[in-house]
Amino acid sequence: MPHAVVIKPDQSIDLAKFDTCEKGGLDKETAQAKVAELGKRLTELQELMYAAGRNSLLVLFQGRDTAGKDGAINRMLDFVNVQSARVAAFKVPTPVELAHDFLWRVHQETPGKGGITVFNRSHYEDVLVVRVHELAPKEVWSKRYEHINNFERILTDSGTILIKFCLWISKDEQEQRLLDREQDPTKSWKLSVGDWKEREKWDDYTAAYEDVLKRCSPENAPWRLIAADHKWYRDLAVMETLISALEPYEAGWRKHLEEIGVKARAELEAFRAAVP
């Protein structure tokens, strides 16, 4: 069964009742073995997409602090050719970015044909952080849901395969992960008092995410909600989703590559025939 929950258009969801500890009836060892197997398939599909040059893949990760965005991205990239993939992280906008519309900095980071781009946070920060911290009036950010849907429609109409992941963890799990960072020297660089301050707005962020999921999950670009308290389950849900999203394109990519091969062989034969 799919381990990511696909949000339907205009579907309301109560995130406070979402089971972040879901395991899907699996254990860690079984899930990790499945991830490794799916990884081989992802490598194959990614190479076909790159060679065919007809589509691009944009994978978007959203979630609270410590939700596992970095970990999920790293696991995915274990199976992807680095020549065709890159990560774009969206933080506080620069003065130059603020001088443009909110999607300006995002559009230029989207992948070209054959390429993969992973968004670590995204344009959704402009209806999450901006809303929660009142960085813009409601009359401004409330219009952005429609702008986002139109923007994503442009991408998918242009051949971009868009996959949006919302990694959801419990408040207790987030607290434990923040505390663990303090004890792990290799993760001390992630320590920030800001993470603890953001926890004070937990309910505000929950409401903001619920609106995002309801208002920005059209059929061409649905959200996948993932229970992320267990990292191994999160990784499995991500990998399964990637494979299921790419496989429908495989036949078309193979056919296109065969056509390229036929043309190239004909050109070679003509060249050789012309050589004295």
C-alpha positions in Angstrom: 0.0 0.0 0.0 1.2 3.6 -0.6 2.7 5.0 2.6 2.2 8.7 1.7 -1.2 10.1 2.0 -2.3 11.9 -1.2 -4.3 15.0 -0.4 -7.2 15.5 -2.8 -8.3 18.9 -4.2 -10.1 21.0 -1.5 -9.7 18.2 1.0 -9.8 19.3 4.6 -7.5 17.5 7.0 -7.1 17.8 10.8 -3.4 17.6 11.3 -3.7 17.4 15.0 -5.3 13.9 14.5 -2.8 12.7 11.9 -0.8 9.7 13.1 2.8 10.8 12.9 4.0 7.5 14.3 2.5 5.4 11.5 4.7 2.4 10.5 2.5 0.8 7.9 2.8 -2.6 9.5 6.6 -2.6 8.8 9.7 -2.7 10.9 12.9 -0.7 10.3 14.9 -3.5 8.6 12.2 -4.4 6.2 11.6 -0.8 5.2 15.3 -0.1 4.7 15.6 -3.1 2.5 12.6 -1.9 0.4 14.3 1.6 0.1 17.5 0.0 -1.2 15.5 -1.9 -3.8 13.5 1.1 -4.8 16.7 3.1 -5.0 17.9 0.9 -7.9 14.7 1.6 -9.7 15.0 5.3 -9.1 18.5 5.3 -10.6 17.2 3.6 -13.7 14.3 5.9 -14.2 16.4 9.0 -13.5 18.9 8.0 -16.2 16.1 7.5 -18.7 14.6 10.9 -17.9 18.0 12.5 -18.3 18.8 10.9 -21.6 15.4 11.5 -23.1 15.4 15.1 -22.1 11.7 15.5 -22.4 10.7 16.0 -18.7 12.2 17.4 -15.6 11.6 16.5 -11.9 11.0 19.0 -9.2 10.7 17.5 -5.7 9.6 19.9 -3.0 9.9 19.3 0.8 8.1 21.2 3.4 7.8 20.5 7.2 8.5 21.9 10.6 12.0 22.3 12.0 13.6 18.8 12.5 10.9 17.2 10.4 13.6 15.4 8.4 13.8 17.4 5.2 17.6 17.2 5.0 17.6 13.5 5.8 15.0 12.7 3.2 16.8 14.7 0.6 20.1 13.0 1.4 18.6 9.5 1.1 17.0 10.3 -2.2 20.2 11.7 -3.7 22.0 8.5 -2.7 20.4 7.0 -5.9 20.6 10.0 -8.2 23.4 11.0 -10.6 24.8 14.2 -9.2 25.4 15.5 -12.7 21.7 16.0 -13.3 20.5 16.9 -9.7 20.8 19.8 -7.4 19.2 21.2 -4.2 17.8 24.7 -3.8 17.2 25.9 -0.3 15.0 28.9 0.4 15.7 31.0 3.4 15.0 34.6 4.4 14.6 36.6 1.2 17.4 39.0 0.3 16.7 42.7 -0.5 17.0 41.9 -4.2 14.5 39.1 -3.9 12.1 41.2 -1.8 12.1 43.8 -4.6 10.4 41.3 -6.9 7.2 39.2 -6.7 7.5 36.3 -4.3 7.8 33.7 -7.0 10.6 35.4 -8.8 13.4 33.7 -6.9 11.6 30.4 -7.1 11.0 30.2 -10.8 14.7 30.6 -11.7 15.6 27.6 -9.6 13.2 25.1 -11.3 14.9 22.3 -13.3 15.5 22.2 -17.0 14.5 19.2 -19.2 16.3 16.1 -18.0 17.3 17.6 -14.7 16.2 17.2 -11.1 15.9 20.0 -8.6 15.0 19.4 -4.9 13.5 22.3 -3.0 14.4 22.4 0.7 11.5 24.6 1.8 9.9 26.5 -1.0 7.5 29.2 -2.2 5.1 27.9 0.4 7.1 29.7 3.0 5.3 32.8 1.7 1.9 31.5 3.0 3.4 29.8 6.1 6.1 31.9 7.8 4.8 35.1 6.2 1.3 34.4 7.5 2.3 33.1 11.0 4.7 36.0 11.7 2.4 38.6 10.0 5.2 39.7 7.6 2.6 40.8 5.1 -1.1 41.7 5.5 -3.7 39.0 5.0 -5.0 40.7 1.8 -1.5 40.1 0.4 -0.7 36.5 1.4 -4.2 35.2 1.0 -4.0 35.8 -2.8 -0.8 33.7 -3.0 -2.6 30.4 -3.0 -4.1 31.1 -6.4 -0.7 32.4 -7.7 1.0 29.3 -6.5 -1.5 27.0 -8.2 -1.1 28.9 -11.4 2.7 28.8 -11.1 2.7 25.1 -10.6 0.3 24.6 -13.5 2.8 26.4 -15.7 5.5 24.0 -14.6 3.5 20.8 -15.1 2.1 22.0 -18.4 5.7 22.5 -19.5 6.7 18.9 -18.7 7.9 19.2 -15.1 7.0 16.3 -12.9 6.1 18.0 -9.6 6.1 16.1 -6.4 5.3 17.9 -3.1 6.1 16.3 0.3 4.8 17.5 3.6 6.8 15.8 6.4 4.7 15.8 9.6 6.1 15.1 13.0 4.6 15.3 16.5 5.4 18.0 19.0 7.1 15.5 21.3 9.2 14.1 18.6 10.4 17.6 17.5 11.3 18.4 21.1 13.4 15.2 21.4 15.2 15.9 18.1 16.0 19.4 19.2 17.4 18.1 22.5 19.4 15.4 20.7 21.1 18.0 18.6 22.5 19.6 21.8 24.1 16.3 22.7 25.5 15.5 19.2 28.7 17.5 18.3 28.2 16.7 14.6 24.8 18.4 14.7 25.6 21.4 16.9 25.8 23.6 13.8 22.0 23.2 13.5 21.4 24.6 17.0 19.2 27.7 17.0 17.1 29.4 19.6 14.8 30.3 16.8 13.7 26.6 16.5 12.5 26.8 20.1 10.8 30.1 19.5 8.9 28.7 16.5 7.5 25.9 18.7 5.5 28.6 20.6 3.5 29.1 17.4 2.8 25.4 16.9 -0.9 25.8 16.5 -0.6 28.8 14.2 1.7 26.8 11.9 -0.7 23.8 12.0 -3.6 26.0 10.8 -1.4 27.5 8.1 -0.4 24.1 6.9 -4.0 22.9 6.9 -4.9 25.7 4.6 -1.9 25.0 2.3 -2.9 21.3 2.0 -6.6 22.2 1.3 -6.0 25.1 -1.1 -2.9 24.0 -3.0 -3.4 20.3 -3.8 -4.8 20.2 -7.4 -4.8 17.0 -9.4 -1.7 18.1 -11.4 0.3 18.9 -8.2 -1.1 17.1 -5.2 0.5 17.1 -1.7 1.8 13.9 -0.2 1.5 14.0 3.5 4.0 11.7 5.3 4.1 10.5 8.9 7.7 11.4 9.8 8.3 10.4 13.4 10.1 7.3 12.1 12.8 8.3 9.7 12.9 4.9 8.0 9.2 5.1 7.3 9.6 8.6 5.9 12.3 7.5 3.5 10.2 4.6 2.3 7.2 6.8 1.7 9.3 9.3 -0.3 10.9 6.6 -2.5 7.6 4.8 -3.2 6.1 8.1 -4.3 9.0 9.0 -6.6 8.9 5.7 -8.4 5.1 5.8 -8.8 5.3 9.3 -10.2 8.1 8.5 -12.7 7.1 5.1 -14.0 4.2 6.3 -16.2 6.7 8.2 -18.3 9.1 5.3 -18.8 7.5 3.9 -22.0 7.6 7.3 -23.6 11.2 7.9 -22.7 12.3 4.6 -24.0 10.4 5.1 -27.3 12.0 8.5 -27.7 15.4 7.1 -27.1 14.8 4.4 -29.6 13.9 7.0 -32.2 17.0 8.9 -31.4 19.1 5.7 -31.9 17.5 4.9 -35.2 18.2 8.4 -36.5 21.8 8.4 -35.2 22.5 5.0 -36.8 21.1 6.2 -40.1 23.4 9.2 -40.0 26.4 7.0 -39.2 25.6 4.6 -42.0 25.3 7.5 -44.5 28.6 8.9 -43.3 30.4 5.6 -43.7 28.9 5.1 -47.1 30.3 8.4 -48.2 33.8 7.7 -47.0 36.0 6.6 -49.9 
